[in-house]
Amino acid sequence: MLVVTLALHRLKPRVSLGCMKSGPILAQKNVNYHEPVYWKFGEEGNRYFLHATGHIYAISRELATYFSQPCMPILHQYANEDVSLGAWFIGLEVEHINECNMFCGTPPGAHFARAHFMGCMDSTAADFVFSGCQKCNIG
């Protein structure tokens, strides 16, 4: 299924595939996914911009090539890599594709252990809602 999904979008020049979310920016210390520079996003209580998150996400070859250039170390890295990547996309023409069939939800067998990934990989329904993941109708 992953191969088919990637093949469908392979020729698109600037694409980000994944479980898209726009969750709260966590200013409180000692919580999962705390953002030390939360103030850069405006007032406390603001939400992150739309970005791919979860146990797997993909970007097109053109975007990967662009961000692998030697001058790119000047890009700010936030506390979480998915937020950093999403921030870098803000000034670019990037198509965000919410691929629910591949990237959202809890994998089989993970119901009794908390997943170690942010966003849609959280193993409880409360965490899923809190994370800001876009809901998908998978059927």
Phi and psi in degrees as GROMACS dihedral restraints (atoms count N, CA, C in turn):
[ dihedral_restraints ]
;  ai    aj    ak    al  type     phi  dphi    fc
    3     4     5     6     1   -61.6    20    10
    4     5     6     7     1   -43.7    20    10
    6     7     8     9     1   -61.5    20    10
    7     8     9    10     1   -42.8    20    10
    9    10    11    12     1   -64.6    20    10
   10    11    12    13     1   -45.4    20    10
   12    13    14    15     1   -60.5    20    10
   13    14    15    16     1   -47.2    20    10
   15    16    17    18     1   -64.3    20    10
   16    17    18    19     1   -38.6    20    10
   18    19    20    21     1   -63.3    20    10
   19    20    21    22     1   -35.1    20    10
   21    22    23    24     1   -62.2    20    10
   22    23    24    25     1   -29.2    20    10
   24    25    26    27     1  -113.0    20    10
   25    26    27    28     1     6.5    20    10
   27    28    29    30     1   -58.0    20    10
   28    29    30    31     1   -38.3    20    10
   30    31    32    33     1   -89.0    20    10
   31    32    33    34     1    -1.5    20    10
   33    34    35    36     1   -75.5    20    10
   34    35    36    37     1   133.9    20    10
   36    37    38    39     1   -73.4    20    10
   37    38    39    40     1   -40.1    20    10
   39    40    41    42     1  -134.6    20    10
   40    41    42    43     1    91.2    20    10
   42    43    44    45     1  -136.3    20    10
   43    44    45    46     1   144.0    20    10
   45    46    47    48     1  -124.0    20    10
   46    47    48    49     1   120.8    20    10
   48    49    50    51     1  -111.3    20    10
   49    50    51    52     1   139.4    20    10
   51    52    53    54     1   163.2    20    10
   52    53    54    55     1  -171.7    20    10
   54    55    56    57     1   -81.4    20    10
   55    56    57    58     1   106.0    20    10
   57    58    59    60     1   -79.7    20    10
   58    59    60    61     1   137.0    20    10
   60    61    62    63     1  -144.6    20    10
   61    62    63    64     1   163.6    20    10
   63    64    65    66     1  -147.2    20    10
   64    65    66    67     1    80.9    20    10
   66    67    68    69     1   -95.9    20    10
   67    68    69    70     1   176.7    20    10
   69    70    71    72     1   -68.3    20    10
   70    71    72    73     1   149.0    20    10
   72    73    74    75     1   -88.5    20    10
   73    74    75    76     1   121.3    20    10
   75    76    77    78     1   -92.0    20    10
   76    77    78    79     1   105.4    20    10
   78    79    80    81     1   -85.7    20    10
   79    80    81    82     1   -21.6    20    10
   81    82    83    84     1   -69.7    20    10
   82    83    84    85     1   134.2    20    10
   84    85    86    87     1   -74.8    20    10
   85    86    87    88     1   161.4    20    10
   87    88    89    90     1    64.8    20    10
   88    89    90    91     1    28.2    20    10
   90    91    92    93     1  -122.5    20    10
   91    92    93    94     1   156.4    20    10
   93    94    95    96     1   -60.0    20    10
   94    95    96    97     1   137.9    20    10
   96    97    98    99     1    67.6    20    10
   97    98    99   100     1    26.2    20    10
   99   100   101   102     1   -55.8    20    10
  100   101   102   103     1   136.1    20    10
  102   103   104   105     1  -107.6    20    10
  103   104   105   106     1   103.6    20    10
  105   106   107   108     1   -58.1    20    10
  106   107   108   109     1   -32.1    20    10
  108   109   110   111     1  -105.5    20    10
  109   110   111   112     1    42.6    20    10
  111   112   113   114     1   -55.1    20    10
  112   113   114   115     1   -30.9    20    10
  114   115   116   117     1   -61.4    20    10
  115   116   117   118     1   -21.4    20    10
  117   118   119   120     1   -68.7    20    10
  118   119   120   121     1   -15.5    20    10
  120   121   122   123     1   -98.1    20    10
  121   122   123   124     1    11.0    20    10
  123   124   125   126     1    97.4    20    10
  124   125   126   127     1  -145.9    20    10
  126   127   128   129     1   -67.7    20    10
  127   128   129   130     1   149.8    20    10
  129   130   131   132     1   -60.1    20    10
  130   131   132   133     1   138.6    20    10
  132   133   134   135     1    99.4    20    10
  133   134   135   136     1    -7.6    20    10
  135   136   137   138     1   -66.6    20    10
  136   137   138   139     1   168.6    20    10
  138   139   140   141     1  -114.6    20    10
  139   140   141   142     1   154.0    20    10
  141   142   143   144     1   -66.1    20    10
  142   143   144   145     1   159.1    20    10
  144   145   146   147     1   -71.2    20    10
  145   146   147   148     1   163.7    20    10
  147   148   149   150     1   -62.7    20    10
  148   149   150   151     1   130.5    20    10
  150   151   152   153     1  -157.0    20    10
  151   152   153   154     1   158.5    20    10
  153   154   155   156     1   -80.3    20    10
  154   155   156   157     1   142.0    20    10
  156   157   158   159     1  -147.7    20    10
  157   158   159   160     1   179.1    20    10
  159   160   161   162     1   108.7    20    10
  160   161   162   163     1  -163.3    20    10
  162   163   164   165     1   -76.5    20    10
  163   164   165   166     1   -17.9    20    10
  165   166   167   168     1  -157.8    20    10
  166   167   168   169     1   140.4    20    10
  168   169   170   171     1  -149.4    20    10
  169   170   171   172     1   163.8    20    10
  171   172   173   174     1  -137.5    20    10
  172   173   174   175     1   151.0    20    10
  174   175   176   177     1  -128.4    20    10
  175   176   177   178     1   156.9    20    10
  177   178   179   180     1   -69.3    20    10
  178   179   180   181     1   162.4    20    10
  180   181   182   183     1   -59.4    20    10
  181   182   183   184     1   -40.3    20    10
  183   184   185   186     1   -61.6    20    10
  184   185   186   187     1   -43.6    20    10
  186   187   188   189     1   -66.8    20    10
  187   188   189   190     1   -42.8    20    10
  189   190   191   192     1   -60.9    20    10
  190   191   192   193     1   -41.4    20    10
  192   193   194   195     1   -65.1    20    10
  193   194   195   196     1   -43.4    20    10
  195   196   197   198     1   -59.4    20    10
  196   197   198   199     1   -46.2    20    10
  198   199   200   201     1   -79.7    20    10
  199   200   201   202     1    -8.1    20    10
  201   202   203   204     1   -94.5    20    10
  202   203   204   205     1     4.4    20    10
  204   205   206   207     1   -66.8    20    10
  205   206   207   208     1   150.5    20    10
  207   208   209   210     1   -57.7    20    10
  208   209   210   211     1   -28.7    20    10
  210   211   212   213     1   -79.1    20    10
  211   212   213   214     1    -6.8    20    10
  213   214   215   216     1   -72.9    20    10
  214   215   216   217     1   -14.2    20    10
  216   217   218   219     1   -60.9    20    10
  217   218   219   220     1   -12.2    20    10
  219   220   221   222     1   -77.8    20    10
  220   221   222   223     1   -10.2    20    10
  222   223   224   225     1   -67.5    20    10
  223   224   225   226     1   136.0    20    10
  225   226   227   228     1   -69.6    20    10
  226   227   228   229     1   138.5    20    10
  228   229   230   231     1  -109.1    20    10
  229   230   231   232     1   120.8    20    10
  231   232   233   234     1   -82.2    20    10
  232   233   234   235     1   179.7    20    10
  234   235   236   237     1   -61.3    20    10
  235   236   237   238     1   -29.3    20    10
  237   238   239   240     1  -121.6    20    10
  238   239   240   241     1   134.5    20    10
  240   241   242   243     1   -64.2    20    10
  241   242   243   244     1   -32.0    20    10
  243   244   245   246     1   -67.6    20    10
  244   245   246   247     1   -35.3    20    10
  246   247   248   249     1   -68.6    20    10
  247   248   249   250     1   -41.6    20    10
  249   250   251   252     1   -57.9    20    10
  250   251   252   253     1   -50.1    20    10
  252   253   254   255     1   -60.6    20    10
  253   254   255   256     1   -44.9    20    10
  255   256   257   258     1   -60.8    20    10
  256   257   258   259     1   -39.0    20    10
  258   259   260   261     1   -64.5    20    10
  259   260   261   262     1   -40.0    20    10
  261   262   263   264     1   -65.1    20    10
  262   263   264   265     1   -27.4    20    10
  264   265   266   267     1   -77.1    20    10
  265   266   267   268     1   -17.5    20    10
  267   268   269   270     1   -54.8    20    10
  268   269   270   271     1   -42.7    20    10
  270   271   272   273     1   -88.4    20    10
  271   272   273   274     1     7.1    20    10
  273   274   275   276     1  -114.2    20    10
  274   275   276   277     1   156.8    20    10
  276   277   278   279     1   -83.4    20    10
  277   278   279   280     1    93.4    20    10
  279   280   281   282     1  -120.1    20    10
  280   281   282   283     1   132.7    20    10
  282   283   284   285     1   -87.6    20    10
  283   284   285   286     1   119.9    20    10
  285   286   287   288     1   -94.1    20    10
  286   287   288   289     1   121.4    20    10
  288   289   290   291     1  -116.1    20    10
  289   290   291   292     1   119.0    20    10
  291   292   293   294     1   -84.3    20    10
  292   293   294   295     1    97.2    20    10
  294   295   296   297     1   -94.7    20    10
  295   296   297   298     1    81.4    20    10
  297   298   299   300     1   -64.0    20    10
  298   299   300   301     1   -38.4    20    10
  300   301   302   303     1   -62.7    20    10
  301   302   303   304     1   -27.2    20    10
  303   304   305   306     1  -103.9    20    10
  304   305   306   307     1   -34.9    20    10
  306   307   308   309     1  -116.8    20    10
  307   308   309   310     1   -15.1    20    10
  309   310   311   312     1  -101.2    20    10
  310   311   312   313     1   154.6    20    10
  312   313   314   315     1   101.8    20    10
  313   314   315   316     1   173.3    20    10
  315   316   317   318     1   -97.1    20    10
  316   317   318   319     1   129.2    20    10
  318   319   320   321     1   -68.4    20    10
  319   320   321   322     1   155.2    20    10
  321   322   323   324     1   -55.5    20    10
  322   323   324   325     1   139.3    20    10
  324   325   326   327     1    86.8    20    10
  325   326   327   328     1    -2.9    20    10
  327   328   329   330     1  -100.2    20    10
  328   329   330   331     1     7.7    20    10
  330   331   332   333     1   -66.1    20    10
  331   332   333   334     1   -25.6    20    10
  333   334   335   336     1  -101.9    20    10
  334   335   336   337     1    -5.6    20    10
  336   337   338   339     1  -125.0    20    10
  337   338   339   340     1   132.1    20    10
  339   340   341   342     1   -67.1    20    10
  340   341   342   343     1   129.0    20    10
  342   343   344   345     1   -66.1    20    10
  343   344   345   346     1   150.5    20    10
  345   346   347   348     1   -97.4    20    10
  346   347   348   349     1    24.7    20    10
  348   349   350   351     1  -124.5    20    10
  349   350   351   352     1   156.2    20    10
  351   352   353   354     1   -86.2    20    10
  352   353   354   355     1   165.4    20    10
  354   355   356   357     1    75.0    20    10
  355   356   357   358     1  -128.6    20    10
  357   358   359   360     1   -65.0    20    10
  358   359   360   361     1   -15.6    20    10
  360   361   362   363     1   -81.5    20    10
  361   362   363   364     1    -6.7    20    10
  363   364   365   366     1   -59.3    20    10
  364   365   366   367     1   140.0    20    10
  366   367   368   369     1   -89.2    20    10
  367   368   369   370     1    -0.6    20    10
  369   370   371   372     1  -115.5    20    10
  370   371   372   373     1   150.1    20    10
  372   373   374   375     1   -61.6    20    10
  373   374   375   376     1   -36.7    20    10
  375   376   377   378     1   -62.4    20    10
  376   377   378   379     1   -42.8    20    10
  378   379   380   381     1   -66.3    20    10
  379   380   381   382     1   -35.7    20    10
  381   382   383   384     1   -62.7    20    10
  382   383   384   385     1   -46.4    20    10
  384   385   386   387     1   -65.5    20    10
  385   386   387   388     1   -43.7    20    10
  387   388   389   390     1   -63.7    20    10
  388   389   390   391     1   -34.1    20    10
  390   391   392   393     1   -68.3    20    10
  391   392   393   394     1   -18.4    20    10
  393   394   395   396     1    84.5    20    10
  394   395   396   397     1    14.0    20    10
  396   397   398   399     1   -66.4    20    10
  397   398   399   400     1   141.4    20    10
  399   400   401   402     1   -71.2    20    10
  400   401   402   403     1   132.0    20    10
  402   403   404   405     1   -75.6    20    10
  403   404   405   406     1   148.4    20    10
  405   406   407   408     1  -124.2    20    10
  406   407   408   409     1   145.7    20    10
  408   409   410   411     1   -97.2    20    10
  409   410   411   412     1    93.9    20    10
  411   412   413   414     1   -98.5    20    10
  412   413   414   415     1   122.6    20    10
